[in-house]
Amino acid sequence: IIRIYTSRFKRLRTSLLQNEKNEVEQSLERKKFKWNMAG
């Protein structure tokens, strides 16, 4: 049972990290876009 739980936890954690990375990339894209519009 514990093994299943840890595997699920790992999967959840990796998905959360993926979401964080995506959000950071999106914010960077928005900043780039703003700079392009200003420039």
Sequence and secondary structure as in RCSB ss.txt:
>XXXX:A:sequence
IIRIYTSRFKRLRTSLLQNEKNEVEQSLERKKFKWNMAG
>XXXX:A:secstr
 HHHHHHHHHHHHHHHHHHHHHHHHHHHHHHHHHHHHH 
